[in-house]
């Protein structure tokens, strides 16, 4: 009795390919069924009671509050960061912040404004030019190190009667004088433009000096800027901590207070349906595979030529459903001719284990090919019932087994092998028909 069964993956693929239309239809139906189940699940989730809806609304409102607090704190971090970077750049690079309040290098000049017009208007125009106007125009390459963008806070114009005083603070006496020289040159060049609007005037230099002074106001202003920088850094740290605190609070709230009716793994109905469809596809693939595997295990049909290995049968030929032989039929007949000649036989018995049309056609072609080599042949498919066929088999003393995949059973094969052993009939091999 046949007891050992080997299952080959290629046999499974072959059967799936043969039944591909049915398998594909089953996958489609399975996918649609699972998609419908997923849609129903979405419907169940959306059909909430009033209490459940209130619980979800309260939960979502609390999450929105966390999100708003996180957004506000994040915006605070952004603004604080901008303030820190801007003020830090100023502290690191400005001329004013580099001043030593006890050792300030000063360059000063006095101009008398000679005019018949309004001295105040002329002074205002000159002061605007110094603080906000053309004095800020870019310097040539030779003077780039003077950092013109920081001049606004180190040049101090003032007016007393018709006398305009200009004072320049710097940490370096030489650079203070260079700034003064550039200021004088540009200021005098600006007189015609201002005179066109406010009437003719001239500037007469009455005094110029360079000296060192101390100014507590400079130290106070510097300390104020440094304190502001510390405050900005502290504020940035506070906002960062607030963001972390709110994010942790939101995470803890979600972990402890998520309503049971919510499914974190399925944030919306589309994803639920897609997941069910994927499950349906897998189900549609797995079930046919399981069906074929069970049929291999529980059935007794020969599913491939590999299933003949246990019987040590030589496979002398294979034929597909399209009539393709491997090896070619002539090559197989040559082997049979040599075997019969070596053993002194002049005939071969064709032992057919099935009787359908495809295997009959193969047997007929083998008989014709044998006849061309002067080897006679007899065939039989009812050895267990026909005494005449059995007599022919015993007289010829050899046979070829014709086995059809998925039709011939292992009990049939074993019965023929045992019959041949019983009467001393040599089995030359088998022809496998797919």
HURA-V188772 format. One record per residue. N is the residue number from 1. SS is DSSP state (hx for helix, st for strand, lp for the rest). Layout:
N;SS
N;SS
This chain:
1;lp
2;lp
3;lp
4;lp
5;lp
6;lp
7;lp
8;lp
9;hx
10;hx
11;hx
12;hx
13;hx
14;hx
15;hx
16;hx
17;hx
18;hx
19;lp
20;hx
21;hx
22;hx
23;hx
24;hx
25;hx
26;hx
27;hx
28;hx
29;hx
30;hx
31;hx
32;hx
33;hx
34;hx
35;hx
36;hx
37;hx
38;hx
39;hx
40;hx
41;hx
42;hx
43;hx
44;hx
45;hx
46;hx
47;lp
48;lp
49;lp
50;hx
51;hx
52;hx
53;hx
54;hx
55;hx
56;hx
57;hx
58;hx
59;hx
60;hx
61;hx
62;hx
63;hx
64;hx
65;hx
66;hx
67;hx
68;hx
69;hx
70;hx
71;hx
72;hx
73;hx
74;hx
75;hx
76;hx
77;hx
78;hx
79;hx
80;hx
81;hx
82;hx
83;hx
84;hx
85;hx
86;hx
87;hx
88;hx
89;hx
90;hx
91;hx
92;hx
93;hx
94;lp
95;lp
96;hx
97;hx
98;hx
99;lp
100;lp
101;lp
102;lp
103;lp
104;st
105;st
106;st
107;st
108;st
109;st
110;st
111;st
112;st
113;st
114;st
115;st
116;lp
117;lp
118;lp
119;hx
120;hx
121;hx
122;hx
123;hx
124;hx
125;hx
126;hx
127;hx
128;hx
129;hx
130;hx
131;hx
132;lp
133;lp
134;hx
135;hx
136;hx
137;lp
138;lp
139;lp
140;lp
141;hx
142;hx
143;hx
144;hx
145;hx
146;hx
147;lp
148;hx
149;hx
150;hx
151;hx
152;hx
153;hx
154;lp
155;st
156;st
157;st
158;st
159;st
160;st
161;lp
162;lp
163;st
164;st
165;st
166;st
167;st
168;st
169;st
170;st
171;lp
172;lp
173;hx
174;hx
175;hx
176;hx
177;hx
178;hx
179;hx
180;hx
181;hx
182;hx
183;hx
184;hx
185;hx
186;hx
187;hx
188;hx
189;hx
190;hx
191;hx
192;hx
193;hx
194;hx
195;hx
196;hx
197;hx
198;hx
199;lp
200;lp
201;st
202;st
203;st
204;st
205;st
206;st
207;st
208;st
209;st
210;st
211;st
212;st
213;st
214;lp
215;lp
216;hx
217;hx
218;hx
219;hx
220;hx
221;hx
222;hx
223;hx
224;hx
225;hx
226;hx
227;hx
228;hx
229;hx
230;hx
231;hx
232;hx
233;hx
234;hx
235;hx
236;hx
237;hx
238;hx
239;hx
240;hx
241;hx
242;hx
243;hx
244;hx
245;hx
246;hx
247;hx
248;hx
249;hx
250;hx
251;hx
252;hx
253;hx
254;hx
255;hx
256;hx
257;hx
258;lp
259;lp
260;lp
261;lp
262;lp
263;lp
264;lp
265;lp
266;lp
267;lp
268;lp
269;hx
270;hx
271;hx
272;hx
273;hx
274;hx
275;hx
276;hx
277;hx
278;hx
279;hx
280;hx
281;hx
282;hx
283;hx
284;hx
285;hx
286;hx
287;hx
288;hx
289;hx
290;hx
291;hx
292;hx
293;hx
294;hx
295;hx
296;hx
297;hx
298;hx
299;lp
300;lp
301;st
302;lp
303;lp
304;lp
305;hx
306;hx
307;hx
308;hx
309;hx
310;hx
311;hx
312;lp
313;lp
314;lp
315;st
316;st
317;st
318;st
319;st
320;lp
321;lp
322;lp
323;lp
324;lp
325;st
326;st
327;lp
328;lp
329;hx
330;hx
331;hx
332;hx
333;hx
334;hx
335;hx
336;hx
337;hx
338;hx
339;hx
340;hx
341;hx
342;hx
343;hx
344;lp
345;lp
346;lp
347;st
348;st
349;st
350;st
351;st
352;st
353;lp
354;lp
355;lp
356;lp
357;hx
358;hx
359;hx
360;hx
361;hx
362;hx
363;hx
364;hx
365;hx
366;hx
367;hx
368;hx
369;hx
370;hx
371;hx
372;lp
373;lp
374;lp
375;lp
376;st
377;st
378;st
379;st
380;st
381;lp
382;lp
383;lp
384;lp
385;lp
386;lp
387;hx
388;hx
389;hx
390;hx
391;hx
392;hx
393;hx
394;hx
395;hx
396;hx
397;lp
398;st
399;st
400;st
401;st
402;st
403;st
404;st
405;lp
406;lp
407;lp
408;lp
409;st
410;hx
411;hx
412;hx
413;hx
414;hx
415;hx
416;hx
417;hx
418;hx
419;hx
420;hx
421;hx
422;hx
423;lp
424;lp
425;lp
426;st
427;st
428;st
429;st
430;st
431;st
432;st
433;st
434;lp
